Amino acid sequence: MVKKIFVAVGAVGMGLSQAEPPTKEVRTAPAARPAINPKFSALWIQLPPQMALDPSMSVLVVDDYSTMVRIIRNLLRQIGFADVDDACDGASALGKMQSKRYGLVISDWNMEPMTGFDFLREVRSNPKLKATPFIMVTAESKTENVIAARKAGVNNYIVKPFNAQTLKAKIEAVFAKPDGTTVSTAA
């Protein structure tokens, strides 16, 4: 949905509204008009649409703990995502990403043999994959991990445990900005 904002500029200041502009000009008596600027200007500003959350996009969940994969898959289903694939480590996830385009990757940090952090760096170094939104999931909220993940190009960061509402908020935050960048450790 494209949003429009009506901007009205008058002698007293400027006003913003998402409502429709006035259908007819309202004039005041000459004595009531401000002496500084008797003119009134108005214009429409069209805002770019925000990227809506698309539950039909493919999501890749990467975790070496099958129970966690099942939990994240169920949370994604609760918030409307149906096309969810999984991989047990970063290496197998890279293989899946080479054969299918994913709209979002949700990866655990602590995996073997390739960690989620190493997987993130591989994704960001690959020209075909580097634009894929990436959320890191971990049980650790160490500041240095958050900083390292941010420097490596993570779009968001979730600390376990979390629920469907938190996951949805984190996903929405990734798609809320044109560049997709936001890092938050709030669960």
C-alpha positions in Angstrom: 0.0 0.0 0.0 1.4 3.4 -1.0 1.0 6.0 1.7 0.4 9.7 0.9 1.0 12.5 3.3 -0.7 15.9 2.8 1.6 18.7 3.8 0.1 22.2 4.4 2.3 25.2 4.9 0.9 28.4 6.2 2.0 31.5 8.0 2.0 29.8 11.4 3.9 26.7 10.5 3.6 23.4 8.7 1.1 20.6 9.2 1.1 16.9 8.2 -1.8 14.6 7.7 -2.5 11.2 6.2 -6.1 12.3 5.6 -7.4 13.5 2.3 -6.7 17.2 1.3 -9.5 19.7 1.8 -12.0 19.5 -1.1 -12.5 23.3 -1.2 -10.4 26.2 -0.2 -11.3 27.8 3.1 -10.8 31.5 3.2 -10.7 33.8 6.1 -11.7 37.4 6.4 -8.8 39.8 5.5 -8.5 41.0 9.1 -8.0 37.4 10.2 -5.3 36.6 7.7 -1.7 36.7 9.1 0.2 39.8 7.9 3.5 37.8 7.5 2.4 35.3 4.9 -1.1 35.4 3.6 -0.5 32.5 1.2 -1.2 28.9 1.9 0.7 26.1 0.1 -0.1 22.4 0.0 1.5 19.4 -1.6 1.2 15.6 -1.5 4.3 13.5 -0.6 4.1 9.9 -1.7 6.1 7.7 0.6 7.6 4.5 -0.7 5.7 1.4 0.4 7.2 -0.6 3.2 8.1 -4.1 2.3 5.3 -6.3 3.7 6.0 -9.5 5.3 5.5 -12.2 2.7 4.6 -15.5 4.3 4.9 -17.3 0.9 8.6 -16.7 0.8 11.0 -19.6 1.3 12.7 -19.8 4.7 15.8 -21.9 5.4 16.3 -22.9 9.1 19.8 -24.0 9.9 20.5 -25.8 13.2 22.3 -28.9 14.2 19.8 -29.6 16.9 16.7 -31.2 15.3 14.5 -30.3 18.2 15.3 -26.6 17.7 14.7 -26.9 14.0 11.2 -28.3 14.8 10.5 -25.5 17.3 11.5 -22.8 14.8 9.5 -24.5 12.0 6.4 -24.6 14.3 6.9 -20.9 15.2 7.2 -20.0 11.6 4.0 -21.9 10.8 2.2 -20.1 13.7 3.0 -16.7 12.0 2.0 -17.9 8.6 5.1 -19.3 6.8 4.6 -22.6 5.1 7.6 -23.0 2.7 10.3 -23.9 5.3 13.3 -26.0 4.6 16.1 -27.0 7.0 19.7 -27.9 7.1 21.8 -29.4 9.9 24.9 -27.3 9.4 26.3 -24.4 7.4 27.9 -26.5 4.7 24.6 -28.3 3.8 22.8 -25.0 4.0 25.1 -23.5 1.5 24.4 -26.4 -0.8 20.6 -25.8 -0.5 21.1 -22.1 -1.1 22.9 -22.8 -4.3 20.0 -24.8 -5.7 17.0 -22.7 -4.3 16.5 -19.0 -3.6 15.5 -18.3 -0.1 13.8 -15.1 1.1 15.2 -15.5 4.6 17.7 -17.6 6.5 17.4 -18.3 10.2 20.6 -19.9 11.5 21.9 -21.0 14.9 25.3 -19.6 15.9 26.7 -22.8 17.7 26.9 -25.6 15.1 29.5 -28.0 13.9 31.4 -28.5 11.7 30.6 -25.1 10.3 29.3 -22.5 12.8 26.5 -20.2 12.0 29.0 -17.3 12.1 31.2 -19.0 9.5 28.1 -19.8 7.5 27.0 -16.1 7.6 30.4 -15.0 6.4 30.3 -17.5 3.5 26.8 -16.3 2.5 27.9 -12.6 2.6 31.0 -13.4 0.5 29.0 -15.1 -2.2 27.7 -12.6 -4.8 24.6 -14.7 -5.6 23.7 -15.1 -1.9 24.9 -12.0 -0.1 21.6 -10.1 -0.3 19.7 -12.9 1.5 18.2 -11.6 4.8 19.9 -13.5 7.6 18.8 -13.8 11.3 21.2 -15.4 13.8 19.8 -17.4 16.7 21.8 -18.2 19.8 21.6 -18.9 23.4 24.5 -16.5 24.1 23.9 -12.8 24.3 27.5 -11.8 24.6 28.1 -8.3 23.3 31.2 -9.3 21.3 29.1 -12.0 19.5 26.4 -9.4 18.6 29.1 -7.0 17.3 30.9 -9.7 15.3 27.6 -10.8 13.8 26.7 -7.2 12.9 30.1 -6.7 11.3 29.7 -9.9 9.3 26.4 -8.7 7.9 23.7 -10.2 10.0 20.3 -8.5 9.7 19.0 -9.4 13.1 19.9 -11.4 16.2 17.6 -13.5 18.4 18.6 -14.8 21.9 17.0 -18.1 22.9 14.5 -18.8 24.3 11.9 -16.9 22.2 8.3 -17.2 21.1 6.3 -16.7 17.9 5.7 -13.0 18.7 9.4 -12.3 19.1 10.3 -14.2 15.9 7.6 -12.3 14.0 8.9 -9.0 15.3 12.5 -9.8 14.4 11.5 -10.9 10.9 9.3 -7.7 10.4 12.3 -5.6 11.6 14.5 -7.2 8.9 12.0 -6.3 6.2 11.0 -2.9 7.6 14.0 -1.0 6.4 15.1 -0.8 2.7 18.6 -2.1 3.7 17.3 -4.6 6.2 19.8 -3.7 8.8 18.9 -3.8 12.4 20.5 -5.7 15.3 18.7 -6.2 18.6 19.4 -8.5 21.5 16.0 -7.9 23.1 14.1 -11.1 23.3 
